[in-house]
Each structure stands twice: as C-alpha cells, then as structure tokens.
Amino acid sequence: MTVFRRRVDIIAHADHVRAALEDDFHHFRVWASHTAGHVTAVGGEALRYPYSLCPQAGDQLQALVGMPLARIAHSVTRHTDASHQCTHLLDLAGLVIARAARGAGERRYEIQVGARIDGHTRASLSCNSGQVLSWEVNGTMIEGPPPFAGVNLREGMARWALGTLSEDTAEASLLLRRCTLISMGRAYNLDEQAHAVSSGRCYSQQPARAEQALRMQGSTLDFSNNPQALCAQDQAWLRAMPGDHAA
C-alpha cells in the first residue's frame, strides 16, 4: 500500500538558515539571513511542484524581509497573506525563521501517513530520528491519543495547538497536520487536472492565475519504499556557506 512521506531538513548557522522539503508532490528549498533579530534576506526555490506557476511564488517570500525573528513558525502568517503565497514555501520559511530565532543547529522531520482504509489512517512524525507524534485519524478528525483526540485538522487546530502545546510539539503538530491533509491527494490521479483549481487558497490557485497554472504531468512520486531518497539531492546545498544561495 502507498505511504505518503515527507522529509524536512533544516540547518542553522549563526546568521543564516537553510531548509529543504520533499514529499510525494513537492520539492522546495528556502534560505534566510538575519541580523539583530530581524530577517534581512530570504529566498525560495521550487525543484518539483504541481503547477507551472508555482516557482513564481518564491518572489512572494520577500514580504517576510524585515520581520522580527519568531520562535513560532506560524508567525509568518501575521506578516503576509498566506493565500497569495505558495503554501509549502511559506511553511518552510516559517520553520527557517523559527530555527533562526532558536539558535544554530540541525533538525530533521520525517513524516509518514499510511494509506486510508474506510477513511482511517495512522499519521506519525519523528524529529532527529526520535518519534514525537503518532495519530489515529478518521477523515479530518484525530481520534487519539490525548490530548489530540477530538481535534479537527481543518477547524481551529492551529489556534488550539499554539495555545495548548509546547513550542516544539505545536510546530511538529502543525507540520503533521499539513501532511495528513495533503496526503489525501494520493487517492486521486492529479495528472487528470489541466490546471490549478480556482480556490483562492494559494498563489497558483488564485482565480486570476489558476487557468494559467498548468498541471506538471508526472510530478507525483512514490517514496513508500525509498524514504532515504527524500532530500538526498539537498545535502550539499544545505551545508553550503552563507552567501552561496545558488549552490
């Protein structure tokens, strides 16, 4: 059975952070530099993406230049309209900025969401090879364990997590929420789409450009039995010296 997988690798130096994200549907990179507690430069790169206009969304991250470093990754949504950003580039930028605020170091998140059987699945996340979260999920509702039981992935989870959980657990929970929801795409042949849906939820899905955001045929991969391949191409780039943004 198909398992959805995502890896996020983050490496923070004294004044520069790089991160890469890869899953079945996406492969992105984001970097940010900071001085005196503020973001001074930021950039994003799309290596594999669902729609032809997704790479343009990297420019939208410039809205984050000048924002104060924040230990909460979700803080980026206070500085830019998420519906006009690439969802995954913005999520990754939030993780980068939070890591900058917390200090130098490395972090690796590994997520897997099993195939759904009658709407049920198990979603789990490990951080630096230690399991942090494991949820039993029915549709969009977490059935267990506590304190997550009864939390709906689509209704107020961010507010609940940020107000209830520790910084690290909230960050991990919101990352696992994102993956659990997007893993539902495994149930569809996304290449049957001609272009993005005009939902207004992200950069490519804005009504003004959705019909021009053409489906990238063959962009969905399957890492069910090959998790070690995730972010394998990013390791040299992640460790490049600050200033080598194109490395």
C-alpha positions, -999 to +999 in steps of 0.1 A: +000+000+000+011+035-008+025+055+022+028+093+019+062+106+031+077+140+037+112+150+050+122+184+061+159+192+068+169+224+085+205+236+091+210+269+110+243+287+112+249+319+133+232+343+109+219+321+081+195+291+079+187+268+050+159+242+047+147+217+022+113+199+020+105+169-002+074+147-004+054+128-030+041+161-046+067+187-038+104+196-035+113+231-023+142+249-007+142+281+014+170+301+029+171+332+051+197+355+066+192+376+097+209+404+117+200+420+150+169+398+154+153+405+120+151+388+087+174+406+063+171+384+032+150+354+022+147+333-009+129+302-022+134+276-050+110+252-065+126+220-078+095+198-082+060+213-080+024+206-091+017+236-113+037+256-138+033+289-119+045+276-085+081+287-090+069+323-093+056+322-057+092+323-045+092+360-050+063+364-026+086+355+003+101+390+001+071+401+022+090+385+051+121+407+049+123+429+079+101+407+102+114+401+137+127+366+143+100+345+159+103+312+177+068+301+164+069+290+127+033+300+122+042+337+129+049+342+092+012+343+086+010+376+105+034+392+080+019+381+047-014+368+033-009+331+031-034+327+003-011+347-020+019+325-011+030+290-020+017+271+010+048+249+012+074+276+006+057+297+033+056+267+057+092+261+051+101+298+055+083+297+089+104+268+100+136+285+088+128+317+107+118+298+139+151+279+137+170+312+134+152+325+165+161+294+185+198+293+175+222+273+154+217+236+150+202+210+127+167+195+127+152+167+106+115+160+105+103+127+089+066+122+084+046+093+071+009+089+066-004+054+058-030+045+031-065+052+042-089+023+049-125+033+052-113+068+059-089+057+087-051+062+087-022+065+111+000+096+108+034+098+125+063+123+128+098+118+141+123+146+149+160+138+146+151+101+144+130+101+176+092+096+173+074+127+185+038+121+173+016+093+162-021+099+155-051+077+146-071+097+121-106+093+107-112+117+078-101+150+092-107+141+129-079+129+152-093+100+172-063+096+195-042+097+216-049+125+241-045+155+241-052+153+203-083+132+204-113+151+191-092+178+173-103+185+137-074+191+113-095+216+094-112+236+122-092+258+145-063+233+151-035+260+147-051+282+174-056+252+197-021+238+192-003+272+197-024+279+228-021+245+243+011+227+234+048+234+239+066+253+211+083+221+197+051+200+200+030+227+183+055+230+155+055+193+149+017+190+152+011+217+125+036+201+102+019+167+107-015+183+102-003+197+068+010+163+057-021+144+068-043+167+048-023+168+016-017+130+017-054+128+007-041+136-028-028+101-031-064+090-036-066+109-069-049+109-103-038+145-101-025+144-137-061+144-149-062+181-140-055+205-168-046+234-144-050+245-108-084+247-092-096+283-087-100+280-049-080+311-038-061+290-013-026+296-026-006+315-052-013+292-081-050+287-071-058+324-072-087+330-096-066+355-115-040+329-125-054+294-119-061+287-156-025+296-165-011+274-137-009+242-158-006+208-142+030+195-142+024+160-156+044+133-138+054+154-108+040+130-082+065+104-070+062+075-046+086+072-017+068+044+001+097+021-001+125+046-006+124+072+022+162+077+021+158+094-013+139+123+002+161+154+003+191+134-008+198+160-035+198+188-010+225+178+014+254+197-002+232+228-007+221+227+030+256+228+042+269+254+018+285+285+033+262+316+037+263+337+006+262+306-017+225+308-022+226+292-056+249+264-045 
